[in-house]
Amino acid sequence: MNYSDLAPPYIRAIAPYQPGKPIAELERELGITDIVKLASNENPLGCSPRAMTAMQEALKTIALYPDGNGFELKDALSKRYGVKHECMVLGNGSNDMLELAARAFLAVGDKAVYSDHAFAVYPLATQAVGASGVSVPAINYGHDLKAMLKVAVEHKAKLVFVANPNNPTGTFLSAADLLEFMRALPANILVVLDEAYNEYLPQANRYDSVSWLKEFPNLIISRTFSKAYGLAGLRVGYAFADVQVADMMNRVRQPFNVNSVAQAAAVAALQDEAFVSQTNELNQRGMQQITRGLEQLGLEYIPSYGNFIAFKIGNGMKNYRRLLELGVIVRPIASYDMPDYLRVSIGLESENEKFLTALKQVLGETA
């Protein structure tokens, strides 16, 4: 028999998330070395030395179950942001926060709203619980909040996903625009504000979304230690929300969804502000290096506020494969309805240079 028939139709219809190609996989496929991976928005500096020390210490108790409530990490977050423990949810990366919000508040037949060209997990998390997603046309590859508001109200949506900055396009919504949206939205519609790249925002664009929780009990703020903190391999994310909202998300959370090594590393990483500043400065320099190179090559790109940039190159998949042959892994984004674009993460200066050199060679071959 076909055992896939035993799964609900909405599960059978899911197209699994496609992560960036690992270096080891490309080495096996093409037998090449000296590969640069700029596909998954990882921190090219690695992680904080303080986090590394904390991980090594945590290994001594690896035979024991982790703290299922994550007290020390919640306490560190509370001291940083002033949020009570009971208003927090910890997860296996911020991706887990998106899944938990959908599992806690969406059911078969419910509606969730998100933007075109927004993170692929929003429709996946929605579909996985049998709810229906409504994708709203973007403006210049960014969120059209006025249109999303209208659609959410008309469709009686339960949940709205907003990414700021947005992945994969890097677009940014100002604090004023977000506040206007939140104040106009009915209180019975929850908003997941996905701030996975929050730490990469230039100082002039930063805003205090955490303070908004007092005004908007329907707001869920999702963040991660995978990007600027360099802990992508450990998978640590967290959410801030109203106590009742956090309670519902914690009810569907796995008991030990953040392991002990990850919790220890996240506590240490949160305290290493110098490392995050170094990461941000490197990213700003790298962004200038890559955008300047793209301009010299005559390529259009979408101005980005994250640690990546999407650029227009024509046949995205063809050029992606050619870059692989040259030892450079970037990200095709045809699945985001952007077949003419590729997304490249900001790396070290030498990695960025290798990417630009390979890109110049590819463009020369197709000229």
N, C-alpha and C positions, 0 to 999 in steps of 0.2 A: 504494500500500500504506500501511498504518498503521505508521509507523516507531516509534511508541511500543511496538509489540509486540516490538521487538527488545530492549527493556530487560527486565531481570529483573522478575518480578511484585512483589517487595518495593520496587523503585524506582518502578514505576508506581503503587503504592499510597500513596506519600508525598504528604502535603498540605504544600506549601511553607510555610516560616516567613513570617509576616506582620509586617513591621516597623511602627513607628509612622508615621503619615502625615506626610510632609514639609510644611513651611510653604509652599513654592513650589507644591506640588500643590494644596493647599487654595485658594491664591490664584487658580490657574488655574480651578479648578472653580466657585468661588463669586464670584470677582471682588472679594474683600474684602481689606483690609489690616489692619495693627496686630494681627497674629495672635500668640497665645501658644502655644508648643508645650510641653506638659507630659506627653509621652507616652512618652519613651524613656529616662528616668532619666539625662539628660545633666547636666553640671555647668553651672549657670546663670552661673557666674563665668567661663566659658571655660576657658583653660588657664593655666598658670604663665607669667609674663613671661620667666622664664629658659628655659622650653621654647620659647617663641616665638623668642627670640634664637638658640637652638641650631638650630632649624629653618631659619632664614634663612641661617645659616652652612653648614648641610649642603647647601643648594641649589647651592652652588658646585661640588659634586662629583656632581651629579645624573646626569651622563652615565656614571658608573661604577657597576658592580654593587655592591650593599651587601655588608657582611661577612656571609657566609652562616652563620657560626658565632656572630655577635653578641657578639664578645669584650668590647667596652667595656660593653655593657648587662649582660652576665653578671657582669662584674667589679664593676659598681656594685651589682648585686643581692647578690653574694657579700659585699661589704663591709657591706651593710646587714643581711643575714640570716645570714651565716656558712655559706652553702651552697656546696659546690664546683661549679665550672663543669660538670663531667660529670654532675651531678645536676639539671641544669636543661634545660628545653625552652622555646624562644621561639616565639611564634606570632602569627598575624594576629587579634589579640584573644583573649580567653580562650575564646571560642567554638571557636577552632582547637584549643585544648587538649582540649576535650571530643571533638571529631572525631578527633583523633590518638589519644586513649586508646581510642576505639571501634575505629578502624582497626587499631591495633597488637595489640589483645588479643581482639577479638570476631570470630567467623566465622559463617557460615551455621549456624543451629541453636543457637548459644550464647544464653545468657540474661543480660540486664541488669536491674537493679532500681532503681526510683526511686519517689518519692512522688507521689500525686495532687496536683494544683495546683502542681507544681514546673516548672522551666524547660522550655519546649517543645523545646529542642534535645536534651535527653536521649533522648526517644523517636525524634527524627529521626536523630540520630547512630547510634543502635542499629539502626534499620530500614535505614539506608543501606548497612550492611554485611551485611544479611541475617540479623542476629540478632533475637531476640524480646525485647521489653520487657515487664516485669511491673510494673504500677503498683499501689502499696500504698495503701489508704485512709488519709487523713490524720486527724490529731486537731486539731480547731480550726484547720484550714487549714495545719497544720504537719506535719513529719515524725513518724511513729510509728516510732522507731528499733527498738523491740522487735519490732514486727510486720515491719519490713524485714529484720531479722536472721533471723527465722524463715523468711520467704519466700526470702531469698537462699540459706539452707542447704537448704531443701526442694527448690528448683528447681535446685540446683547451679549457681548463677549465677557468672559470671566477674567481673562488674563491678557496683558499686553507686554510683549518683550521689547525693550529698548536698549540698544548697545551704544555706549559712549565712552571712548571712541568706538566706532563700528569696525568690526572685522568681517570681510576682508578689505573694505574700501578705505578705512582710516579716517572717515569723516567725523566731524565733531558737532555736538549740540551745545549751545551756550546755556549757562545756568538760568538766564532769563527765559529762554524758550522752554526749557524743561519745567520750570515753575509754572509758567502759563499753561502748559499742557496738564500738569498735575492738578491745578486748581480748577480747570474746566472739566476734568474727567469725573464721572460719578464715583462716589466713594465705594460702591459695590463692585468696582472693576479693579483688580489688583494689577500693579505694574512691577515687573522685574527690570530693574535698572542694572544692566550688566556692565560693570566697570572693571573688566579684566585688565585693561590697559591704562587704568587711572594714573598710576605712578609715572607714566611716560608723558603726561600732559605738560606743556611748557608752563612755567609759573604764572604767566599772564592769563592762562585759560583755566586755572584750577578753581574749584568751587567746593563748598562744604555740603555735600548731599546728605551726610549723616545727620546734620542738624535738621533736615527736612522731615525726619521720621516723627518728630513731635507734631508736625502739622498734618502729615499724611500717613495714617495707620494702614493704608492700602499700598504702601511702598515697600518693596523688597530690594535691598541693595546687595548685589552679588560681586564678590572680588576673589582674587586668587593670589597664591604665592608662586605660581608657575612662571610668570613673566619676569617682572623687574627683580623679584627676589631670587630667581634662578633655581627654583625647586620643582621644575616640570616633571622630573622623574619620580618624585615622591607623591605628587597629587594631593595638594592641600588647598582647599577653598573655604570660603565662609560667606555667610549672609547675615545682614542686619535687618530686622523687621519688627513690627508690633508684636507684643508678647503672644497674642492669640494666633497670629500668622505663623510665628516661629514654632509655636507649640504644635500646630498641625503638620508642619514640615518635619519636625523631629519625630512625629509619630510614624512616619513612613520611612524614616532614615534607618539604614542598617546599624545595628548596635556598635560595631567597631569599624566604622567606615573610614576613619583616619588612623593609620597605624602609629605606633609609639615613636618610631624614628622620625616620621614626618612631623608629628606634633612638636617634638623637641627641636627639630631644625627650624620650624616655623617661628617658634618663640624666639630663638636666637636671631633669626633673619630679621624679624620685626624690629629688633633692638639695634641692628647695624645700619643706622641711617647713612653713614659714610659710604657704605657699599652701594646703597640705592642711589645716592647722589652721583657716585662714580658711573653707575650704569646709565643714568639719565644723561650725563654729560657725554659719554661715549655715543649714546644713541643720537643726540643732537648733531654731533660731528659727523657720524656715519650717514645720517639723513641728508645732510648738506652734500656730502661726498657723492652719494648715489643720485640725488636729484640733479646735481650739477652734471654728472656723467650722462644721465638720461637726456638732459637738455642738449648736451654736446652731440649726442647721437640722434637728435631730432625726434625723440619719442615723447608722446603725451603721457602724463601721469596724474593721479588724483592726489592732491595735497593731503598728507597724512599726519595725524596726531598720535599715532601709535609707534610701534617699533618695526614697522613694515611699510611697504608702499606698493600699490597696484599700478602697473603701467601697461599701456596699449602697444601691442606688437604685431597684431594681425592674427595669424593662425596660432593660437596659444598652445595647443597640444603639440603641434609640430615643432615649434621653437623650444618648448619645454623638453621634449625628447632630445633635441640637438644639444641643449645645454647639459643634459645628463651625460651625454657622450663626452663632453668637455670637462666633466667632473664637478659640475655646479648643480645643486638641487634647489629649485625654486618651487613655487606652487601654482599649478594650473587652476583656474577658477571658473571653468566653463559651467560647473554645477551651480554656480551662483548667477547663471544667465549672463556671464561675462566671458564668452569664448575668445574674444580678441585680446584678453588681458592675462598677465601673469602677476603673481604677488611675490615680492622678494622681502625677506627679513633683513633687518640691519645687523651686520656682523662686525667683526674687527676690521680695522682699516685694510689689512692685507686680504681678508676674505671679500670685502666689498670690491677691492681692486680686481681680484680674480674674476668675480662676477662680471664686472664692467668690461674686462678684457675679452672674456668668453662671449658676452653679448655683442660686442663689436665684431667679433669673428663671425658670429651667426648672421648678423645683419649684412655683413659683407658677402656672405655666401648666397643670400637671397636677393641681393641688389640687382 
